[in-house]
Amino acid sequence: MRKNLRDAVIWITGASSGIGKALAIESVGRGASVILSGRNAERLADAERECIAASSEARTAILPFDLEDPMARAEACRAAPGLLGPLDVLVLNAGISQRATFLETSAESFDRIMALDFGAQVDLIRRCLPAMVGRDSGCIVGISSIAGLAGFPLRPAYSSAKHALAGLLQNIRSELSSTKIRIVTVYPSHVRTSVAVNALDAAGVPTGEDDPHIVAGADPARCARRIADAIEGGRVEITVAFDLKSRFGLFLSRHFHSAFASMSAKFAGLDNRKGRL
């Protein structure tokens, strides 16, 4: 994998907002060519305009598709290398969160989140990785979550999927350790995005409600710089937007399990919902 992003071709899913859009803007500023993907073509076009505004030399392309649709995923993977050239970096950023306990979450909703946040990512890797292996060059960046390091309440399927994605990336990294392909795992904590608004409730419907911790979270642009630095700098695992509470919570989850369970339940507002877990 090249040591900087200049002239690299990067494909970013979930690029119409949040970390994905910020990373697209950061990447073109470093001289990369960027393919922006998401479901909403109009919002992708807005993101593309911001990329062009950030760099007069920006080379961009829009590739709208529904990540939940297997046929759309297959077609997107066939089309992507023909837009700006062979892929140097694949950023797996798209996904969906939730706000419901395990017992409240329907089997259908649980399976949908797992299919999108893990199964669809596996499919993209399976389709894009062989070409990188053939060139012995490339980088796959998986956006996991702090919930992929510790199981936080109200996110049972989301946390499961993010744990699974992190485990898969570690596995692939080991299997490709003798190659020039790099696998990067990113664990964001609270970042100002629409993740909470789009999160599914117990019925599998977007909550439409923001989360005060997300609202007060880190600037996506700052997170994007950290991710771009990791890609260029050769790092394989990074945490972003980890404040003191995030670090303390992760420490408790590793060493004081009961204390973490009590603290995280209170943090999620479950201390007054006994019996619903």
Secondary structure by P-SEA (a helix, b strand, c coil): cccccccbbbbbccccccaaaaaaaaaaaabbbbbbbcccaaaaaaaaaaaaaacccccbbbbbbccccaaaaaaaaaccccccccccbbbcccccccccccccccaaaaaaaaaaccaaaaaaaaacaaaaaaaccbbbbbbccccccccccccaaaaaaaaaaaaaaaaaaaaaccccbbbbbbbbcccccccccccccccccccccccccccccccaaaaaaaaaaaaaaccccccccccaaaaaaaaaaaccaaaaaaaaaaaaccccccccc
